[in-house]
Amino acid sequence: MANPQRLRRIADQIQRELSDILRNELKDPRVGMITLTGVEVSPDVAHARVFFTTLGDAAARAVTEEGLGQAAGFVRSALGRRLRLHNIPELHFEYDASVERGFRLSKLIDEALSGKKPG
């Protein structure tokens, strides 16, 4: 069984390095302003799920997700130059809807407290 503390440290390091790589090295115009909200690493460190959020509608999100998917190889190789791991995990980018969901719930609560109809 993998050490959970080690996996958490690896995930945190991957998130920090990916943020820097996406901001400074990736030149894909489809990938605009994104925020990495978390990284989950598999116990064998072969795969990493990278969660992100971005501004815009569903179409803009789909374009960003496509750009990240196609840039995953480049980003993984750049990550390999920065991390001291035997195997660099394969990156899987996934949209994190929790921020959007939280904003929507907060808005509904505010409307309920003020007595307005949702809309």
C-alpha positions in Angstrom: 0.0 0.0 0.0 1.3 3.5 -0.9 2.1 6.0 1.7 -0.7 8.6 1.8 1.6 11.4 3.0 4.0 10.7 0.1 1.2 10.7 -2.4 -0.1 14.0 -1.0 3.4 15.6 -1.2 3.7 14.4 -4.8 0.3 15.8 -5.7 1.1 19.1 -4.1 4.4 19.4 -6.0 2.8 18.4 -9.3 0.1 21.1 -8.8 2.7 23.8 -8.1 4.9 22.8 -11.0 1.9 22.5 -13.4 0.7 25.9 -12.5 4.1 27.4 -13.4 4.3 25.3 -16.6 0.9 26.3 -17.8 1.4 30.0 -17.0 5.0 30.3 -18.4 5.7 27.6 -21.0 2.4 26.5 -22.6 1.7 28.7 -25.6 -1.6 27.1 -26.7 -4.2 29.9 -27.3 -7.0 27.5 -26.3 -5.7 27.3 -22.8 -6.3 30.8 -21.3 -6.6 31.7 -17.7 -7.2 28.6 -15.7 -6.9 27.7 -12.0 -5.7 24.3 -10.9 -7.9 23.3 -7.9 -6.3 20.0 -7.1 -4.4 16.9 -8.1 -5.1 13.3 -7.2 -2.3 10.8 -7.8 -3.0 7.1 -8.1 -1.3 4.8 -5.6 1.2 3.6 -8.1 2.0 7.2 -9.3 1.2 6.2 -12.9 -1.8 8.6 -13.3 -2.7 12.0 -12.0 -6.1 13.6 -12.2 -5.6 17.4 -12.5 -8.7 19.4 -11.7 -9.1 22.9 -13.1 -11.6 25.8 -13.3 -11.9 28.5 -15.9 -14.1 31.5 -16.6 -16.6 31.3 -19.4 -19.4 29.2 -20.7 -19.6 25.5 -21.5 -18.2 26.1 -25.0 -15.1 27.9 -23.7 -14.6 25.2 -21.1 -14.8 22.5 -23.8 -12.2 24.4 -25.9 -9.9 24.7 -22.9 -10.3 21.0 -22.0 -9.4 20.0 -25.5 -6.3 22.2 -25.5 -5.2 20.8 -22.2 -5.8 17.2 -23.5 -3.7 17.8 -26.5 -0.9 19.6 -24.5 -0.8 16.8 -21.9 2.3 15.2 -23.5 4.2 18.5 -23.6 3.2 19.3 -20.1 4.2 15.9 -18.8 7.6 16.1 -20.4 8.1 19.6 -18.9 7.0 18.2 -15.6 9.6 15.4 -15.9 12.4 17.9 -16.2 11.3 19.5 -12.9 10.4 16.5 -10.7 12.7 14.0 -9.2 10.5 11.0 -9.7 11.3 7.7 -11.4 8.0 7.7 -13.3 6.2 10.8 -14.2 2.4 10.2 -14.1 0.2 10.4 -17.1 -1.9 13.6 -16.8 -5.7 13.6 -17.1 -7.3 17.0 -17.0 -10.8 17.3 -15.6 -13.1 20.3 -15.1 -13.9 21.0 -11.5 -17.5 22.1 -11.2 -17.4 22.4 -7.5 -16.6 26.1 -7.6 -19.4 26.8 -10.0 -21.8 24.7 -7.9 -20.8 26.5 -4.7 -21.4 29.9 -6.4 -24.9 28.8 -7.6 -25.8 27.5 -4.1 -24.6 30.7 -2.4 -26.7 32.7 -4.8 -29.8 30.6 -4.1 -29.2 31.0 -0.3 -28.9 34.8 -0.7 -32.1 34.9 -2.8 -34.0 32.8 -0.2 -32.9 35.0 2.6 -33.9 38.2 0.8 -37.3 36.8 -0.2 -36.7 37.1 -4.0 -37.7 34.4 -6.5 -34.8 32.5 -8.0 -33.9 33.5 -11.5 
